[in-house]
Structure formats: C-alpha cells, structure tokens
C-alpha cells in the first residue's frame, strides 16, 4: 500500500479553505466504518449518483440528497410512489436522472429483503467479507441495480470493507483504523 493514496495526496495539497467538502469528507468519513443501514444506503445512493460526475459535485449536494431521500431512510424510500419519483425528478438540488432515482428506490426494496434475511444491510455486507473487488462486484451486480465496478469499489472502500481509502502516510490513516474497518479485521 502506498504511503499516500491519490485522494490523500489531493486533499493534503489543498490550500487553507480550498475545497472544504473534500477535506471534511476525507478527514471524517472516507474509509471510516459505517454500521447504520440508512447511512450505508445513503453512501450507496451518493456513489450511484456520482457516476459520470465529479465527487465534489456530489459532496456539495450531499445535504440536498439527504433531505430529498428522507434522511436516507431505507424504509421510507422503499415505499416511494410515482409522486415521490416526480418530486425527485423536479428537485434541482440533487441529480435528476431517472435511472439513478429508480435505482435508489429499487435498491431500497432489495435492502428491506436483506434486512429480513440477515438482520441488517451491515450484517449482509459483513457476512460476505472478505471478498476481492471482482467478487464484490459480481455480488452487487447480482443483488442491486446501477452498480458497476467503480461504484462498488468506492462504496466498499469508503465504508471500510475494502482497503485503500488512506495510505499509511496519511495523517487520517490511524484515525480510520480506529473505526475498525472490516478490511483490517482478521
């Protein structure tokens, strides 16, 4: 593992007050373990919406996504109707892409089923750990919609299931390790 990842290099090269969204995300969220199903699902929604766009765009709209998607409540999103879909398609604060919106609603319903079977989305993820990125990608493509290799990689890396969010030379590396990421469990 490199002393610093490209993302760490980017964030560490920022001048004071430059790109605060990425600085905050890097220092407090990226690579840190998430155990809340709704927060895990929220991260998946954000990663899906990032496809074809910059991560900075998504970070700047993050709170708009949180509001539009009912605080990322899996239970509420799984019950979204055509009226909710239309509301989202007309919300300029988020990414208005019908495939991405439909994916969020569909995937919420899938996760409701996983919660019934495994107890939680987190437990479902942990039950499949460890896997290679290729294995994870196959599993995600079999289970969810609108998930390719890059989305799966970033989702799992950002939530602590795959190694690589921070390199050992990053000042945040040890802090992220304290969150007990799955990739570091033996």
N, C-alpha and C positions, 0 to 999 in steps of 0.2 A: 504494500500500500504506500502510495506516495506520501511525502511529508505534508503536502497540501493538495487538496482537490482543486480543480479549475474554479469551482464555485467559491471555495475558501479563498483562493488567490484573488478572485474578483472582489469579494467583499472586503478583504484586508487591504486592497489597493484603493478603496474609496476614500475620498477626502471627507472631512467632518461635514455632516448634514447632507452628503451626496447619497442619493438612492436609499433613503431610510427604510423603505419597505423591505428591500432585500437584506439590509443589515439586521433589522429586527428579526426577520424570518430565519436567517442563518444562525443568529445567536441564541434564539429562544425556541425554535420549532423544528428546524430541519434536522432530521436524524434522531430526534427525541422520540421515545416510545409513547405511543398513544394507546390507551386502553378503552376509552369511551367509544362505543359503537357509533354514536352520532358524529363524533369528531373524526373518527376513521372514515366514515362515509363522506363527511364534508371534505376531507382531503382528497378522496377519490373523485368527488364532483369537481373540485378545483383542478385536479390533474387532467381529467377528461376535457374540461373547458379550455385548458392551456393548449391543447393540440392545435398546431398551426399558428399559435400566437406566442408572445413573449411571456415569461413567468412574471415579469414586472407588471404587465397589464393585469394579470390575474390577481396579484397581490394588491394592487390599487383598487380592485373591485371586490376584494375578499369580503368586506363587511356588507356590501350590497348583495353578494351571493348568500351570505348568512341570513340576511333579512328575507330575501326573496324565497329562499328554500327553508323557511320556518326554523331557523337555528339548526339546520341540517338534521332535523328530526326524521329518522327513518320511518317511524310510524305515520307521521303526518304526510310525508312525501309519497309513501306507498298508496295513500288514499287520494292523491291529486286527481282532479277531474279535468275535463276539457276546459272548463272555466279557468282552472289554475294554469293549465298549459298556455292558454291565450294570455293570461296575465303575465306569465314569464316571457312570452314572445314579444310583449309590448314593454318590457322593463328595460329601459336604456342603461340601467346600472349594472347589468350582467351581460353575458354573451348570449345573444338571441339567435341561437342555432337550434332548429327543431330536432336534429339528430341528437345533439348533446342534452337537450331538455328531456326528450323521450328516454334517453339512456339513464338519466338520473331517476326518473320515475320507475322505469323497468327494473333497474338495479336495486332500488329501494325495496321493491316487492321480492326480489330474489333474496335480499338480505333478511327480510322478515322470515322467509322459509329457512334460511341458515340459522337464524336465532332459535327457531323452534327445534331444529335438529341438534344444534351444537351448544345452545345456551346463549351464545353471543357471536357477533361478527368477529370480535377479537379472538374468541376461542376457536372459531373456524380457521382463522389465519394461523393461530399458534399450532393447531392440530396438523397443519401441513408443513410446519417448519422442521428442519431446514430443507430448502429446495434451491436448485440453481435458478438463475433468471429464466432460462429456457423452460424449465419445469413449471415455474410460477406462471409464466406467460401462457402456457398450454392450459393450465388450470383456470386462469382468469378468463381466457377466451371461451372455455367450455361453460363457465359459470355466468359471466356477465356479458354485456354488450358495450361496444365502443371502447374496447381496451386492447391496445396493441403493446408491443414490447417496450416502447419508451414510456408509455403511461404506466404500465405495470412496474417497470424499473423505478421510476421516480416515486410512485406511490409507496412501494415497499422500502426504498432507501430512505424516503422522508419520514417514514413511520417506524424505522428501526428494524425492519425484517431482513433487509439486505445491507451489507457493509458498503461503505463508500461515501457517505454523506460528508464526512470530515476526515481529513488525514491526521495522523499523529502530530504533525507540526502545527496544526490549527489550535489556537487558544481555546476553542469551544469543544475540542475532541473529548477531553476528560469529563466535562460537564455532560455531554451527550451520553458518555459511557455510564455515568451515574444514574441515568434514567433506565438502565438495564435493558438495552435493545436486544431483541431476540437473536440477532446475528452473533452476539457476543456470549450467548448462553451455551454452556457445554453440557 
